[in-house]
Structure formats: structure tokens, C-alpha cells
Amino acid sequence: MSSAPKRPSVQIPTTEEDRTITAAAKADPDALPLTSKQLKAMVPMRALRGRPKSENKKLLVSVRYSPEVVAYFKSTGDGWQSRMDGVLRKYVERHSRRA
């Protein structure tokens, strides 16, 4: 049986220790407290996580292609799905002009 790692205990500073720490931080020119303007400009970390939202959202669909088509595009290397999308877009552009 594996033992789960124990979380380190957190010691909250006393009011006196907190004042000492705050005074030391304020005295250090490289560690000045943030201004209220700086605090308001901060963005929560979860808002910055992940891939940026695309303006051209794509749909997730399940499609079956012949093995030869998939093998060809895969043989072109990384980004083969994007190249396949590009070929299909060009096809749509050419054929939608006729209508």
C-alpha cells in the first residue's frame, strides 16, 4: 500500500509577525505592495489558461475517409488535418462561385 504524501502544515503568522513582515516589505523598494489600480488590472489565472479562443470556430464532426486519402495527408507531416481542411475550403470556394 502506498502512503499518500502528507501536506505540510501551514503556520499563520501572529499579528505582530505580520506587521514586521509588512514593514519589511514596504521598506524594500523592489517589493512594494501593489496599488489598487494594479490590483484591479490583474486577471485571474484561469482566464489565461488554455488555447486562445479562435474567431473562426471549427466544428467537431466524425467523418470517414478512404485509407488512401488519410495516408496521403498523414504522410505530409504535422498539420495534415489543417492541410486537409485547406483543400476542402478551396473546393467549397470553387464550387460555391458557380451557384
N, C-alpha and C positions, 0 to 999 in steps of 0.2 A: 504494500500500500504506500502510495506516495504522500508525503506530507506537504500540505499547502504552505507556501511561504507566509510568514507572519508579517502583518503590516506594522511598520514602525509606529511607535506611539508618538502622538503629537503633543508637544508641551506648549501651552498657550502662555505667553509672557505675562508677567504681572503688570499692573498699571504703571508701576514705577519703571520696570524694564522697558515697557512700550514707549514711555516718554523719553527715556535715554536713547533708545533706538531711533525714534523720530527726530530728536535733536541732532543726533549724529548724521542722519540722512540729510537734514536741512542744511547742515554746516558743510556738506560735501558738494562743491559746485558741479560735479559730474553726476550727481544723483539727486537732483532737485525733484520734488514732488510734481506731478503733472498738474497743469492748470485745469480749471473747469472746462475751458474751451478745448483743450487737448483730450480730456476725458469724453466730451460729447462727440468728438470726431472719431473715436475708436469704434471699430466694427467687431462684432462677436466673431470668434474664431470659426464657428460652424458656418458662417456666411462665406468664408473664404475657402472652404474645403471643396474638393472635387473639381471636376472639369467645368470650365466656364460655360454658361448657358449659350447655346448657339441660336442665332436669329433664324437660321434655316433648319428647323427641327425636322428630323427624319423619322419615318415610321418603322417600327419593328414588325416585320412580316416573315412568315415562313414560306419559302419558295423552293421548288425542286428544279434543279438544272441538270442537264446531262453531265455525266462524269468528265467528258472531254472538255466541256466549257469550263468547269470548275478547275480541272487540272491545268488548263492553259493559263487562266488568270492567276492561280496559285504559283505557277512557275515564273511569273513576272516579279515575284518577291513581295516584301512587306507593302501593305497598302493596296493589295489586289482587290479588296472589296470596293475601295474608293474608285479605282480604275474601272471596275465593272459598272459602278454607278454612273461614271462619266460617259461610258459607251452608251448606256441606256438613256441618259439625258440627251445625248446628241441624236439618238434615234427618235426620241419624242419630239425634239425641236424640228427635225427634218419633216416628220410626218404630220405634225400639227400645223405647219405652214400650208400644206396642201388643202386642208379643210376649209 
